[in-house]
Amino acid sequence: MLLFGAESSLSPAPPCTVRSPPTSAISCCGWAAERTKDQGSPSMSYAHQTINEIILRRLSDPPDQIQSYAENPDGTFRAITMGEDRSKTLRLAAALIGRGLEKGQAVAILAAVRAEWVQWDFANLLSLLVTIGIYPSSTPEQILYLLQHSETRVLVLENHQQLQSVSSQLSSCETLRLIVLLDEEPQAEHQHGIELISMDAFLEEGDAALKQQGEEWVIERARSARASDTATLVYTSGTTGPPKGAVLSHRNLFHVTETVAKIMDFSPHDRSVVYLPLAHVLQRYSVYLGCRIGITGYYTSRIQALGEVISEVRPTVLVGVPRVFEKIHARAMATAAGMPARRQRIFERALAVGHQYAELARRGIEPGLGLRFRHWLFDRLVFKKIRDKLGGRVRMAVSGGAPLALQVALWFEAIGILVVEGYGLTETSAPATTSRPDAYKHGTVGQAIPGTTVRIAADGEIEISGPGVFSGYYKDPTATAQAFTKDGFFKSGDIGELDADGFLKITDRKKDIIITAGGKNVAPANIENLLKEHPLIGQAMVFGDRKPYLVCAIALDPEEAPAWASQNGITEVALTVLSETPEIQQAVSEHLKACNRQLAPYEKLKKWIVVGEPFAPENGYLTPTLKLRRRVIVEQYGDQLEELYS
């Protein structure tokens, strides 16, 4: 899922308008191909439609041009020139080819977000190899499964700590021949019969190969890639079972990259913070898009200090999963709640004016002089300060992984950052639909991108066809057959609706729909998003399939809950204790009552529990992309939830 937005100016012009593209109507089959202006970077020709062509074109930029910024151990950033990036990428590719790796063999990368991750990915692609991204939060058992299933030949790790964590699994990896350590020298030449080598030594191998063969040796191999070649296996999060490896080709990734580059107003002058896991398709696609356009990326793994990084980097394009935007919203609202009464009233009045101004803009109505003045004043007094916390230069917001709560999108619009949405999955190479600042509807995820067709099945499931759709799951013909309709449309597993203009609205995951004992269908994600609007609540899971009413499990936010407790005179900060304090219970109770007033009778939450731990990827309750692992949560808290029906 993708969300795009633009920052409003302080001029009288409205911050956004709602209109269709200027030269064509929009249908459920996507943006019409004819446009009077190709937005994004200049039109380029790619003979074979491969990611390699995009990479090689980017690597041909002037060597002194800054390509990206790498994070130093002290949190500062170091510029990486195109010359350095080109040198490392080609040397890695030369070493891989020199090692005799054959087309289609797998290289796995287990590392935090860093520039070297992308250099390895590009080197793999140029060498006609297949990249396997592994989340650093994966357990040794999960890592072993991916290595075995993908028949990985080379594994890239950061350090000895990671090596030690997977050491017990290595003897079971029959195809693994080489492990490369990015940051440290190996303490032995082999482990379990697998060769160990440092990144520096591997680069030296590449140097020697290039001196003997020349750069053209690597470039010619890279140019021999074809659109149908596999570029990567992206493993799904596995919310209900073992992960499946989605086979994404060069054609798949090239199509979504090139299409979005043309229809969105990205620029080589843009800069972004790269912090989402690179094993996830959204961040990988975003990197290819940045490569295509020339966006400067700042790589950071400091997720806990993301606000500081954003403020320092001052991105023009802000990328994040919905939870990032929800936390920005919750933090701002919590800060306002802690202000003196007079300042709270100013904040509330500012938001009212912001919403009024935005609503008129959506309707195409020019605001009156009085409203324009009040908006200008509150923008200077309130909204600009919030935007400054995001660096003050954000002009586009890009979010993925799940729908953004409508209330959060409207709040961002009110403060001057328009957030509009799009939609995609691993199996569609990220975006299948998108909106634009000049063509959007709040509460929808946009229209199908050019070349893609979206339709709704009789049971409400969203089905997708187009060049970005994957070919199937690796070594799993049964799952592949089940994933497609008889006429070749991918069955997304999501429930949605298409309006007359082709805008898609997502309801929920098909498998997550709750059917109450009274036969009512309930989309839990809508309720959960509503619950998470309170800064105390980090995550929530609604429960009640075949039950007489709905209940939920509330997980406190590990950052906001202790801060809230301190502001309210509670000295204890451990979640296990906070979850049981009367003050927390009362605050949660009042918020749930407020939420219930916005819900239909069959959606109301009758009872709830507040658990003593966060829902996070580290403890298995969330996927690496922050989706609820409902089965795991029910296994842990099912008895307590069932007791709510006693």
N, C-alpha and C positions, 0 to 999 in steps of 0.2 A: 504494500500500500504506500502511496506517495501523497504528500501534501505540499502544495506550493503556495507561496504568499508573497506579497509585496508590502513594503513599508510606505505609509502615507507621508506626504509632505505637510507642511504647516500652512500651505496656501489654501485659498478658498475652494480649490477644486476638490471633488469628493475623493476619498481614499481608494475607492474601488467602484467599478461599474459592472452591471450584469448585462451582458449582451453576447450574442453568438459571434463566432469568427466573422470577419468583415466580408468575406467573399463566398462563403458557402454555408449551407445548412449542416446541422450535425445529426447523424443518425446513430443507431445502436451499432452500426458497423464501423464507426470511428470518424475522425476528422476527415473531411473530403481532401483529396490530394492537392487540388488546385488552390493555391494561395497567392495573393499578390505580393507577399513578402515572406521570404524564408527567415524565420526568426532564429536566433542563436548565431553561431559562427558561420562564416561563409560556406557555401555549398562546396562539397568535395566529392571526388569520384573515387570509388573503391572497386577494383575489378572483380575481386573474389568475395567481397563481403565477409571479411574475417577481422577479428580483433587484432590480429598481427599487423594488418595494414594500418590500423589506427595507432598502434604502438610505434611502428617504424616511422610513421609520419611525425609523431611527437618527438621521437628520439633524434630526428633530423633538425630540430630547432637549434638556434645558436647556442654554443656550449657554455657561454657565460650567463645565459638566461636562468633565472631561479625557477626550479621545477617544483620544489616543495620544501617543507621545513620539518626536520627531525627533532624530537624532544631529547634534550640532554638529561642526565641523571638529576641535576639540580632544578629541573623544571623550565629552564630556558630553552629557546629554540635555535637550531643551527640551520642555516640555509643550505640546500642541496642544489647545486647547479645542474643544468641539463648535461653538461660534460661529465660530471661525476656519476649521474644517474645512468647515462648511456654506457659509460665504461663498466660499471658494476653489472648492469643487466647483460651486456654482451659477454663479459667474462664468465658470469654464471652460466649463461647458455652454452658457451664454448666448452666449459668444463663438463656440463651434463652430456653434451654430444660426444665429447672426447671419451667419456666413460662408457660409451657404447649404448646408452639408453635408446630404446627404439620408440618409434611413433606410437602414441597411445598408451604408453606406460605411465604409471602414477607417481607423483611426487607429493608428499603430504607436508603441510606446514602447520606446526603447533607453536604459536607465538602470539604475544599480545599485539595490539595495534602499533605498528611501526613501519617506517619506510622500507626496511628490508623485506617485509612481508610482500609488499607490492613488487619489489625488484625480483624476488624469487618467482612470483606469479607470472610476471612478464617474461622472465627467462624460460620458465616452463612452456609457456605458450609459443615463444619463438622457436623452441626446440621441438615443437609438436608433441609435447608431453601433456599430461592431464593433471591439473591442480586439485588436491584434496585439502580443503580447509578444515582444521580441527579447532574447536573452541578450547581455550586454555582452562576453562572450568570443567572440562570433561573428566570423568573418572578413568582410572587405568583400564577398567573393563570396557568402557565405551571406546577408548582410544584403540584398544586391541581389536575390537569389532570392526572399526573403520579401516584399520591397516590391513586386516585380513580380507575384508569384503572387497576392498578396492585393489588388492594385490599390490600394495605400495612397494616401490623399489628404493626410494630415498625418503628419509624423514628429516625435516628441518626442525630443530629445537633451539631454545634460547640458551640454556645453561645446564649445569650438572644437576641442579635441583629437579628440573623436568626430566632429565635422563634417569635419575634415581627413581622418580615416581612411576616410570613405565618399565623399569629394568626387569621386574619380575615377569612382564608380559612378552619380552623380546624373543625368548626362545620359541614362542608359538608363531612368530611372524616368518613364515617360510620364504616369502618373496623379498623381504627386506634385506638390502645389501649394504646400505650406507646411511649413517647418521651424521648430520652436519650441525655443529654447535655455533650459534651466531656470536655469542659474547665471550666464550671461554675456550681455553685449550683443553682437549680431552686428556684425561688422566691415564688412558691406555689406548693402544692402537685398535683393539677389538673388544667387543663385549657380546657374549653369546654368539660368537662367530660373525658378528656384524662390524664392519669397519667404522671407526670413529674419526672424524676430521673437523678441524676448525673452519670457520668461514674464511678467514684470511688464507689458510692453506688451499682451500678450494678455489679462491680467487686467483691464487698463484698458478694453479693448474690451468685455469682459463687463460691467464696471461700467456703461458707457454704454448697453449693450443692456438691462440690467435696469432702469435708470432710465427708459428709454423704454417698455419692455414690462411690467415688473413680474415678480416671482418666479413668479407663477402661470403665466406664459407658458412657463417651463421645466418647472414641475411638471406642467402639463397634458400637455405632450409626453411627459414621463417616464411618466405614468400611462397613456398610450395604448399602451405596450408590451404585447405578448401573449406567452404562454408559448412559442409556436412561433418567435418572433423569434430570430435569431442574436445571441448575446451576445459571442462571441469565437471566433477561430480559434486553436487551440493546436497549434503545429507539433511533431510528434514528433521525437525526438532524431536520427533518421536514422542508426542504427548500420550500416545496409547500403546506403544510397542517399540520394537527396534527401529532405528532410523532407516529410511529408504534413500538410496542414492539417485537423485534426479540427474539424468544425463542432459547437460546443456551443451549445445554445439556452438561453434563460432557464429553460425547464422543466427541462432537464438539471441546471443548477447549483442552481436552487431546490430541486429534489427532494433532492439529497444534503445540501444545507445544512440544510434544515428537518428532514429525517429524523434526521440525526446530532444536531442540537440537541435533539431529543426523547428519544433513547434513551441519550445520554451525559450524565454529570453535570458539565457545564460550568456556569460561573456568571459573572455580571457582575463578581464580585470577583476573577476570575482575571486574571493578566497573563502575557504571553508575549513572547519575543524573535522578531522577524520578520527573518530573515536569509537564508532560502532564496530562490533567484531567483524573482522574481514572474512571470517568463515561464512557470514550471512550474505545472502544474495543481494540485499539492498545496498550494503556498503560496497560490495564488489562492483556492482553495476554503477554505483555512484563514482567509483574510482575510474572506471572505463569512460564514463561520461566526462569526468574532469580531464582525463587524458585527451579525449576527442576535442574538447573546447579549449583547454589550456588553463583551467581553474587551478589556482595554487592551493594545495592542501597542507594543513598543519597536523601532523600525526601525534596523537597523545593517547596514553593509556591511563591517564589520571582521571578516571570516571568520577571518583569521589570529590574531586576539585574541579569538575567541569565548568562550574560557574566562573571560577577564577580564570580558567583557560580561555573561555569565550570572551570574557571582559578584556583579557590581554590581547588576544588575537584580533578581535574586532571583525568577525566574519561578515561577509555580505550575503552568504548563503548559509543558513542554519539547518543542519541535518539532525534528525532525532526520531526515536520511536515516540509514540504518543505519551508515554509516561514522562518523558523529558519535558514536554510542554505542560503536562498536568502538574508536575512539580514546580515549574516556574510560576504557574498560575497559583498553586496552593501556597507557595512561599510568599508571593506578593500579597495575597489575601490575609495570610497569617500576620505578616508585618503590619498591614493596615489595621488589623484587629487589635494589635498591641499599642497603637498610637493613642494619644490623648483624644478625648471625645471630639474636640473641635476639628482636629486633623482627620479623624475618621469621617466626619460629615463632609469635609472637602473632598476626600477620596470617593465617597459614595456619590456625591454630586457630579464629580468628574466622570465617573463611569456612566452615570445616567446620560450626561451630555454626549459622551463618546458613543454610546449605543444609539442615541437619537440621531446623531450625525451619520453614523454608519448605515442606519436603516434608510434614511433619506437617499443616501448615495446608492444603495441597492435598488431603490425604486426609481433612480434617475432623476430625482428632484433636487434642484439647487437649494441648499440651505439658506435661510434668511440671514440678514446682516447680524442680528443679535446672536443667533446660534453659531454663526461663523466666528464671531468674536469670542464667545464663551469657549468654543472648542479650541481656538488658538490659545486662550489663556490657560485652560486646564492642560493642554498639551505641554506648555512650558512648565507649569507648576507640578504636574503629576506624571503624565505619560512619558515624557522625554527621559525622566529619571529612571523609569522602568526599562525603557529601551537602552539607556546607557549601561545598565547592568549587563546587557547582551552585547556590549561593545559600541552601540549607537549607530551601527552601519547596516544592520540586517535589512535586506530588501527582499529576500526570498526565504521561505521556510519549507523544509523538506522533511517529512516524517514518515515512518513506515512501521509495519508490523501489526497494526490493528486500527480500527476506526478511532478518530479523535472525538471525544465527547463534544456535542454541539455547544454546550455552555462554555467550554474552554475555547473553542474556535471563535465564538462571538465575543468573548472577553479580549482575546488577542486583537480582533478587529477593532474593538473599542479603543484600545490603547495605541492603535496605529500600525499594527502588523496584520495584514490580511492573511488568513490561513484557509486555503482551499485544498480539496482532497483528491486523491487518486487511489488506485487499487491494483494489487498484483500479488503473486505468490512465488515461491521458489520455482514451481513448475512453469511459470510464465516468464521466467528470467527477470522478475521484479515487475515493472509496470505493464498492466494490461489496459487500464483506463487512467485518465488524468483530467484534471481541470486546469484552467489558466486564470490569471487575474482578470482577464476580460471576458471570461466565459465560465461561470461557476454557479453552483447553487449550494448553499449551506445544507448540510445533512446528506449530501450525496458525495460520491467519489469520482465524479466526472464522467466523461464519455470515452469510448474505446479509442485507443491511439490508432493512427493510420495503419491499415493492413490487418487490423485485429477485429474480429467479430465477437460480440458478447450477446448471449441470449439467455432467457429464463426458461427452465424446464417446467413441466406441469406441476411438479412438487415444490417449485420455487427455487431450485438450485441454480446457481450461476454456472453457465457453461461457456467455454472460451476456445476460440480457434484463431490461429495466426502464426506468423513466422517466429514469434517469440516463445511459442509453446514447446515444451520439451518433447523428446521422442519417447521417453519411458523411464522406468526405474531399472538401474543396473542389476543384471542377474536376477530379475524378479518379473518374469512374464505374466504371472498371475495378477500381481498388483498393477502392472501396466495395463492389462486388459480391463481391469476393473476401473481404471482411472479415466477411460475414454468411452464415449457413446459409440454406437454403431457407425455413425457418419463422421467420426473423428474429432468431436469436440471434447476438450478436457473438462471433467467434472470437478469443479473447484471445491466442493464440500461446504460452500457458503450459501446462505439463503439471501436473496435480494430481489429488488424490483427495478424495472426500467420505466422511466416516464416517457412522455410523448416526444421529448427532445433528446432522448437517448442517454439521459443522466442516470447513473446507477446508484442505488441505495442499498447498503449492506445491512441486513438484519442481525445475523449471527452465524456462527458455525452450525452446520446442519446437525452434527452429532451432539452439539451442546444445547439444542433446544429442549426446554423442559416442558413436559406435558403433565399438567396437574391432574389430580384425581377427578376434578370436574371437567376434564377434557380441554382445558384452555392451553394454547401454545404460548410459552413465555421465552423471550430472548434474554438470557441472563446477562449478557455483556452490557446491554443498555442500563440495567439496574446497577451493575457493578461500577460502570463509569460514573453514575450518579453518586454512588457511595464514596468514591475516591475523590470527590471534590473537596471533602474536608481534609485539611492538612494532617490531621492525626492518622488518617487511614492510608496505609501504603498499598494494600491490595484487599480485595474482597471476593469471595466465591459464594454465589447463590446456589442453594440446594433445595430440592423438593420435587424431583421427578416422581410422578404417580402418588404424590402426597396431597393432603387436604389443603395445605398452605405452604408458603415459601419461608425458608429460614436462611441464614447466611453465617459464614465464618469471616470474621474481621481480623486482618493482620495490621498491626500498627506500623507506621512509617518509622524505620530505625533512626532517621535523622530528625524528623519533625516532632515526633512524640516526646523525646527527651527535652527538646527546646520548649515545647508547649508546657510540659510539666514544670520546668524551671520557672517559666513566666507565671505559672499559677501556684507557686510556692511549694511545689513537690520536689523534695531533694533527691529521691530515688530516681535513677534513670534506666535501670535494667528493664527490658520489655516484659520479662517474666513477672516482675512486680507491678509495673505500670498497668499491665492488662487487667489487673484485679483491683486497682484503686477505685474508690467510689467516684472520684472526680472524672477519671477517664470513662468509666462506665456511664456516667451521667451525660458527658459530652457526646459520646457515641449514641446514646439513647435519643437525645434531642435531635441529632443529625438524622438518624433513621426515621424519626417521626416527620421531620421536614421532607425527607425523600418520599415517604409514603404519601404525602399530600400531593405529590406530582405523578403518582402511579395509579394505574387502573386497579379496581378492587382485587382482581385475581393476581396482580403483580406485587401487592403489598407484602412487606416482610413482617411476620408476626413475632418472631423471636430470633435471637442471634447469640453467637459466642464471640468473645475477643480472645484470640490465641496469644500465647506468650512468646512467640517467635515471629520473625518476618517471613514472608513468602519471597524467596529469592532463588536464583539459579544455583547458588552454592549449597543450599540444603535440599535441592531437588524439587521444590514446589513450583518453580517457574522454569521454562525453557530458557536457553541463552538469549532468546529474543523477547523475554519477559512475558510470555504467554503462560496462563495458568495450566499446570499439570493437574487437572481436576481429579483424575484417578488417584494420584499420589496423595493429594490433600484429603480425599475421602478415606483412603486407607488409614491415614493418621488420625483424622478427626471425625470419622464417620459415626463412631459410637456416641460422641458428644452431640453431634447434629441430630442423630436419631432420638436422643433423650429429649430434645426439644419438642417432640411429638407426644411425649408421655403425658 
